[in-house]
Amino acid sequence: MKMTKLRIENYKGLRGIDISLSRFVCLIGENNTGKSSVLQALSLFFSGSSLPRTHYFDAEKPIRVEVLCNDITDDDINRLAEEHRTKIKGIVKDGALTLVRVYGQYVSGGIKNLI
């Protein structure tokens, strides 16, 4: 399994960005262009930590972090805890799965599957 795409919306200074991921990713740019925010958003995706309102680019819109995983195999599914295998196997389509974590005024920071 590999992560192949990262989409971040409304997080800190990132209004909306799409990043294609390969086996090696290097973020290069001037100071204060969002490199650290990209890494923090990815960390947020995995941790599900709570956020202060100052992390929203626009406080009226939700923060959305989306990760596309491809090349998911049965071996990957079998690494999951047994109680999660059937559910995850049922939502993997053609070896791909898109997961989204959304934060906002009316939405929890839970991970959702994007079908």
C-alpha positions in Angstrom: 0.0 0.0 0.0 1.2 3.5 -0.7 -0.2 7.0 -0.2 -0.4 8.6 -3.6 -2.3 11.8 -3.1 -2.8 14.4 -0.3 -5.4 17.1 -0.4 -5.6 19.8 2.3 -8.3 22.4 2.5 -8.6 25.4 4.9 -5.7 24.5 7.1 -3.6 27.4 8.4 -2.3 29.3 5.3 -3.3 26.5 2.9 -6.6 27.4 1.3 -6.6 24.3 -0.9 -3.7 22.2 -2.2 -3.3 18.9 -3.9 0.0 17.0 -3.7 0.8 13.9 -5.7 3.0 11.6 -3.6 5.6 9.2 -4.8 8.1 6.9 -2.9 10.1 10.0 -2.1 8.7 13.4 -1.5 10.7 16.6 -0.8 9.0 19.9 0.1 11.0 22.8 -1.1 10.1 26.5 -0.9 10.8 29.8 0.6 10.2 30.5 4.3 6.5 30.9 5.3 5.1 29.1 2.2 3.4 26.2 4.0 5.9 23.4 4.0 5.5 22.8 7.8 1.7 23.2 7.5 1.6 20.4 5.0 3.5 18.1 7.4 1.4 19.3 10.3 -1.8 18.6 8.4 -0.7 15.1 7.6 0.2 14.5 11.2 -3.3 15.9 12.1 -4.8 13.4 9.8 -3.2 10.5 11.6 -3.6 11.8 15.2 -7.1 13.3 15.1 -6.0 16.0 17.6 -8.3 18.8 18.5 -7.7 22.2 16.8 -7.9 25.8 17.9 -9.9 28.1 15.7 -6.6 29.9 14.7 -5.7 26.8 12.6 -8.5 27.6 10.1 -7.7 29.5 7.0 -11.4 30.6 7.0 -13.2 30.0 10.4 -16.5 29.6 8.6 -15.4 26.5 6.6 -14.2 23.1 7.7 -10.7 21.9 7.6 -10.4 18.8 5.3 -7.4 16.5 5.0 -7.8 13.8 2.4 -5.4 10.9 1.7 -5.6 8.5 -1.2 -4.1 5.1 -0.8 -3.4 2.8 -3.7 -2.1 -0.7 -4.3 -3.8 -2.1 -1.2 -3.4 -5.8 -1.0 -4.8 -8.6 1.0 -1.6 -8.6 3.0 -2.3 -5.0 3.9 -5.8 -5.8 5.0 -4.6 -8.8 7.1 -2.3 -6.4 9.1 -5.4 -4.7 10.5 -7.0 -5.8 13.7 -9.5 -8.6 13.0 -12.5 -6.6 13.9 -11.7 -4.0 11.2 -10.8 -6.3 8.3 -14.2 -7.0 6.9 -15.3 -3.4 7.1 -12.2 -2.1 5.4 -12.1 -4.8 2.8 -15.7 -3.9 1.8 -14.8 -0.2 1.1 -11.5 -0.8 -0.8 -12.3 -0.5 -4.5 -9.8 -1.7 -7.1 -7.0 -1.6 -4.5 -7.7 2.0 -3.6 -9.2 3.8 -0.6 -9.7 7.5 0.0 -9.9 8.6 3.7 -10.9 12.1 4.8 -10.6 13.7 8.2 -12.9 16.8 8.5 -12.8 19.4 11.3 -15.4 22.1 11.6 -18.1 23.8 13.6 -20.6 21.0 13.0 -18.3 18.1 12.1 -16.1 16.1 14.4 -12.5 15.2 13.5 -13.4 11.6 12.6 -12.1 9.9 9.6 -14.6 9.1 6.8 -14.3 7.0 3.7 -14.8 8.9 0.5 -16.6 6.6 -2.0 
